[in-house]
């Protein structure tokens, strides 16, 4: 009889020890994550319809999917990884997203709204990004600096609500206190949208100046290499003929950086280049509106040399 009692006693002890954890392993949240993984596999196997059905089942099981990056990646891929998603499909994605975020704890909603809004922005659906943030953000005085800056920038991209955007970015600058480069860039881009380019120019110049200053403090570069690193990133491209010659094709400066600084990950160098490119493109647009085209041409040449031949896509 004792040989049968031993496993029962062991099982009872394990249940006492791990019993409180079982709901997290076998409850709705765990099943939702399992179905999410199944949906991802179905999508990768070329069955988007099955993946969509599985994702909807997972959504019914747990609201906590709203904090899962993999969930949003798949949800957006199902709509946008098509030749041309319909307006109805995009609108439905927005409504479904709002419904799920609404069921999450209130303190998490603004962060999730930024995350989802940025995904709409990456698909160039900035009006939905603005609507998402408006839906879940508190009033301007109650937001943090990042929330106000993000919404102001997306408003600038839609060219709507620019008066409100100016209030938001000003609140971000006051709250931050350090005049971060992205906040200065947003302020300039909002003023540009309002047709106040003379006011915008000092802000965009200061933003670029701060980025260049930060490059000079880029970690991991030896003293002997630093001047070359700064030259490739910062130096102007003066000669248009040279810039377009076969010896110096578009993108050559970024290629040089990757070759001369192999101890940096290429993605890190690309991100730095894109960060500078966005601000230089904004400055070029502002200078164009002010009729200072010789100066804006320097920015356009820099963009070409780094391979940003479609600068509109930087926004």
C-alpha positions as CSV (number, residue, x, y, z in Angstrom):
1,X,0.0,0.0,0.0
2,X,2.9,2.3,0.9
3,X,4.2,2.3,-2.7
4,X,0.9,3.8,-3.9
5,X,0.9,6.5,-1.2
6,X,4.3,7.9,-2.0
7,X,3.4,9.4,-5.4
8,X,0.2,10.7,-4.0
9,X,2.0,12.4,-1.2
10,X,4.6,13.9,-3.6
11,X,1.8,15.1,-5.9
12,X,0.0,16.7,-2.9
13,X,3.2,18.5,-1.8
14,X,3.8,19.8,-5.4
15,X,0.2,21.0,-5.6
16,X,0.6,23.0,-2.4
17,X,3.9,24.5,-3.6
18,X,2.9,25.2,-7.2
19,X,-0.9,25.3,-7.1
20,X,-1.1,29.2,-6.9
21,X,1.0,29.3,-10.2
22,X,-1.2,26.9,-12.1
23,X,-3.8,29.5,-13.3
24,X,-1.0,31.6,-15.0
25,X,0.1,28.4,-16.8
26,X,-3.2,27.0,-17.8
27,X,-5.6,29.9,-17.4
28,X,-7.1,32.2,-20.1
29,X,-3.9,34.4,-20.4
30,X,-1.7,31.4,-21.0
31,X,-4.1,30.0,-23.6
32,X,-4.3,33.4,-25.3
33,X,-0.5,33.5,-25.6
34,X,-0.4,29.9,-27.0
35,X,-3.1,30.8,-29.6
36,X,-1.1,33.9,-30.5
37,X,1.9,31.8,-31.2
38,X,-0.3,29.5,-33.3
39,X,-1.6,32.4,-35.2
40,X,1.9,33.7,-35.9
41,X,2.9,30.3,-37.2
42,X,-0.2,30.1,-39.4
43,X,0.6,33.5,-40.8
44,X,4.2,32.5,-41.6
45,X,2.9,29.3,-43.2
46,X,0.9,31.5,-45.7
47,X,-2.5,31.1,-44.1
48,X,-3.5,34.7,-43.1
49,X,-7.2,33.8,-42.9
50,X,-6.5,31.0,-40.3
51,X,-4.1,33.4,-38.5
52,X,-6.8,36.1,-38.3
53,X,-9.4,33.6,-36.9
54,X,-6.9,32.4,-34.3
55,X,-6.0,35.9,-33.3
56,X,-9.6,36.8,-32.7
57,X,-10.0,33.7,-30.5
58,X,-6.9,34.9,-28.5
59,X,-8.4,38.4,-28.1
60,X,-11.5,37.0,-26.5
61,X,-9.4,35.1,-23.9
62,X,-7.2,37.8,-22.5
63,X,-7.0,41.6,-22.5
64,X,-3.3,41.4,-21.6
65,X,-2.5,40.7,-25.3
66,X,-2.5,44.5,-25.5
67,X,1.0,44.6,-23.9
68,X,2.4,42.0,-26.2
69,X,4.6,43.4,-29.1
70,X,4.1,40.1,-31.0
71,X,0.3,40.6,-30.9
72,X,0.4,44.1,-32.5
73,X,3.0,43.1,-35.1
74,X,0.8,40.3,-36.3
75,X,-2.4,42.4,-36.1
76,X,-0.9,45.1,-38.2
77,X,0.7,42.7,-40.6
78,X,-2.6,41.0,-41.3
79,X,-4.0,44.3,-42.5
80,X,-1.1,46.0,-44.2
81,X,0.9,43.2,-45.7
82,X,-1.3,43.3,-48.7
83,X,-1.0,45.1,-52.0
84,X,-3.4,47.8,-50.9
85,X,-5.4,47.5,-47.7
86,X,-9.0,48.8,-47.9
87,X,-10.0,51.9,-45.9
88,X,-12.6,49.7,-44.2
89,X,-9.9,47.2,-43.1
90,X,-7.8,50.0,-41.6
91,X,-10.8,51.6,-39.9
92,X,-11.7,48.2,-38.5
93,X,-8.2,47.7,-37.2
94,X,-8.4,51.1,-35.4
95,X,-11.8,50.2,-33.8
96,X,-10.6,46.8,-32.7
97,X,-7.4,48.3,-31.2
98,X,-9.4,50.9,-29.3
99,X,-11.7,48.3,-27.9
100,X,-8.9,46.1,-26.7
101,X,-6.9,49.0,-25.2
102,X,-10.1,50.3,-23.4
103,X,-10.2,47.0,-21.5
104,X,-6.6,47.4,-20.1
105,X,-5.8,49.2,-16.8
106,X,-6.1,53.0,-17.2
107,X,-2.5,53.6,-16.2
108,X,-1.3,51.5,-19.2
109,X,-3.5,53.0,-21.8
110,X,-1.4,56.1,-22.8
111,X,1.8,54.0,-23.3
112,X,-0.1,51.4,-25.4
113,X,-1.7,54.2,-27.4
114,X,1.7,55.6,-28.3
115,X,3.0,52.2,-29.2
116,X,-0.1,51.5,-31.5
117,X,-0.1,55.1,-32.8
118,X,3.5,54.7,-33.9
119,X,2.5,51.5,-35.8
120,X,-0.1,53.5,-37.7
121,X,2.5,56.2,-38.4
122,X,4.9,53.6,-39.8
123,X,2.2,52.7,-42.3
124,X,1.7,56.4,-43.1
125,X,-1.7,56.5,-41.5
126,X,-1.0,59.5,-39.3
127,X,-4.6,60.6,-38.8
128,X,-5.3,57.3,-37.1
129,X,-2.2,57.8,-35.0
130,X,-3.5,61.1,-33.8
131,X,-7.0,59.7,-33.1
132,X,-5.5,56.8,-31.1
133,X,-3.5,59.2,-28.9
134,X,-6.4,61.7,-28.5
135,X,-8.6,58.8,-27.4
136,X,-6.3,57.6,-24.5
137,X,-4.2,60.6,-23.5
138,X,-5.2,62.8,-20.6
139,X,-5.4,66.6,-21.0
140,X,-2.3,68.5,-22.1
141,X,-1.2,69.6,-18.5
142,X,-1.5,66.0,-17.2
143,X,0.6,64.4,-20.0
144,X,4.3,63.7,-19.7
145,X,6.7,65.4,-22.2
146,X,6.9,62.4,-24.5
147,X,3.2,62.1,-24.8
148,X,2.8,65.8,-25.7
149,X,5.7,65.7,-28.2
150,X,4.5,62.5,-29.9
151,X,1.0,63.9,-30.5
152,X,2.2,67.3,-31.6
153,X,4.5,65.7,-34.2
154,X,1.8,63.4,-35.6
155,X,-0.5,66.4,-35.8
156,X,2.2,68.3,-37.8
157,X,2.4,65.4,-40.2
158,X,-1.4,65.5,-40.8
159,X,-1.2,69.3,-41.1
160,X,-4.3,69.5,-38.9
161,X,-4.8,70.9,-35.4
162,X,-1.5,72.7,-35.6
163,X,-2.6,75.3,-33.0
164,X,-3.1,72.5,-30.5
165,X,0.1,70.9,-31.6
166,X,2.0,74.1,-30.7
167,X,0.5,74.0,-27.2
168,X,1.5,70.4,-26.9
169,X,5.1,70.8,-28.0
170,X,5.6,73.9,-25.9
171,X,4.3,71.9,-22.9
172,X,6.8,69.2,-23.7
173,X,9.7,71.6,-23.9
174,X,8.7,73.2,-20.6
175,X,8.3,69.8,-18.8
176,X,11.5,68.4,-20.2
177,X,13.6,71.4,-19.3
178,X,16.6,70.2,-21.4
179,X,15.4,71.0,-24.9
180,X,15.8,67.5,-26.3
181,X,16.6,67.4,-30.0
182,X,13.4,65.7,-31.0
183,X,11.3,68.2,-29.2
184,X,13.1,71.1,-30.9
185,X,12.6,69.4,-34.2
186,X,8.8,68.9,-33.5
187,X,8.5,72.6,-32.6
188,X,10.2,73.6,-35.8
189,X,8.0,71.3,-37.9
190,X,4.8,72.5,-36.3
191,X,5.8,76.2,-36.9
192,X,6.7,75.2,-40.5
193,X,3.2,73.8,-40.9
194,X,1.8,77.0,-39.6
195,X,3.8,79.0,-42.2
196,X,6.0,80.5,-39.5
197,X,9.3,79.5,-41.1
198,X,11.3,82.4,-39.8
199,X,10.4,81.3,-36.2
200,X,11.0,77.7,-37.1
201,X,14.5,78.0,-38.4
202,X,16.3,78.7,-35.0
203,X,14.6,75.6,-33.5
204,X,15.7,73.3,-36.3
205,X,19.2,74.7,-36.2
206,X,19.4,74.1,-32.5
207,X,18.1,70.6,-32.9
208,X,20.8,69.8,-35.5
209,X,23.5,71.5,-33.4
210,X,22.6,69.3,-30.4
211,X,22.7,66.1,-32.5
212,X,26.2,67.0,-33.8
213,X,27.3,67.7,-30.2
214,X,26.0,64.3,-29.1
215,X,27.9,62.6,-32.0
216,X,31.1,64.1,-30.6
217,X,30.4,62.2,-27.4
218,X,29.6,58.9,-29.2
219,X,31.0,56.1,-27.1
220,X,33.5,53.5,-28.2
221,X,35.6,55.6,-30.7
222,X,39.3,56.1,-30.2
223,X,40.7,59.6,-30.2
224,X,42.5,59.0,-33.5
225,X,39.3,57.8,-35.2
226,X,36.9,60.4,-33.8
227,X,37.7,63.2,-36.2
228,X,37.1,60.9,-39.2
229,X,33.8,59.7,-37.6
230,X,32.6,63.3,-37.2
231,X,33.7,64.3,-40.7
232,X,31.7,61.5,-42.3
233,X,28.6,62.3,-40.3
234,X,28.8,66.1,-40.2
235,X,30.8,67.5,-43.1
236,X,28.8,69.2,-45.8
237,X,28.8,67.9,-49.4
238,X,29.9,70.9,-51.3
239,X,30.4,69.5,-54.8
240,X,27.3,68.5,-56.6
241,X,29.2,66.9,-59.5
242,X,31.3,64.8,-57.2
243,X,28.2,63.8,-55.2
244,X,26.6,62.3,-58.3
245,X,29.7,60.8,-59.8
246,X,30.1,57.0,-60.2
247,X,33.0,57.2,-57.7
248,X,30.7,58.6,-55.0
249,X,27.2,57.0,-55.5
250,X,24.3,57.8,-53.2
251,X,24.8,56.1,-49.8
252,X,28.6,56.1,-50.1
253,X,29.1,57.9,-46.8
254,X,27.1,55.4,-44.8
255,X,29.0,52.6,-46.6
256,X,32.3,54.3,-45.6
257,X,31.2,54.5,-42.0
258,X,30.3,50.8,-41.9
259,X,33.7,49.9,-43.5
260,X,35.9,52.2,-41.3
261,X,34.1,51.4,-38.1
262,X,33.3,47.7,-38.2
263,X,33.2,47.5,-34.4
264,X,29.8,49.3,-34.5
265,X,26.7,47.4,-35.5
266,X,25.5,48.6,-38.9
267,X,22.0,49.2,-37.5
268,X,23.4,51.7,-34.9
269,X,25.2,53.7,-37.7
270,X,22.0,53.6,-39.8
271,X,19.9,54.8,-36.9
272,X,22.2,57.7,-36.3
273,X,22.2,58.6,-40.0
274,X,18.4,58.5,-40.2
275,X,18.1,60.7,-37.0
276,X,20.3,63.4,-38.6
277,X,18.6,62.9,-42.0
278,X,15.1,63.7,-40.6
279,X,16.3,67.0,-39.1
280,X,18.3,68.0,-42.2
281,X,15.3,67.3,-44.4
282,X,13.1,69.4,-42.2
283,X,15.7,72.2,-42.3
284,X,15.9,72.0,-46.1
285,X,12.1,72.4,-46.3
286,X,12.1,75.4,-44.0
287,X,15.0,77.0,-45.9
288,X,13.2,76.4,-49.2
289,X,10.1,78.3,-47.9
290,X,12.4,81.1,-46.9
291,X,13.9,81.2,-50.4
292,X,17.4,80.2,-49.1
293,X,17.7,77.4,-51.7
294,X,21.6,77.5,-51.9
295,X,21.6,76.5,-48.2
296,X,18.9,73.9,-48.5
297,X,20.8,72.3,-51.4
298,X,23.6,71.4,-48.9
299,X,21.1,69.4,-46.9
300,X,19.7,67.7,-50.0
301,X,23.3,66.7,-51.1
302,X,24.0,65.3,-47.6
303,X,20.8,63.3,-47.8
304,X,21.8,61.9,-51.3
305,X,25.3,61.0,-50.1
306,X,23.8,59.0,-47.3
307,X,21.3,57.3,-49.6
308,X,18.1,59.1,-48.5
309,X,16.9,59.7,-52.0
310,X,13.3,59.8,-51.0
311,X,13.4,62.1,-48.0
312,X,9.6,62.4,-47.7
313,X,9.7,58.9,-46.3
314,X,11.7,60.2,-43.3
315,X,8.6,61.7,-41.8
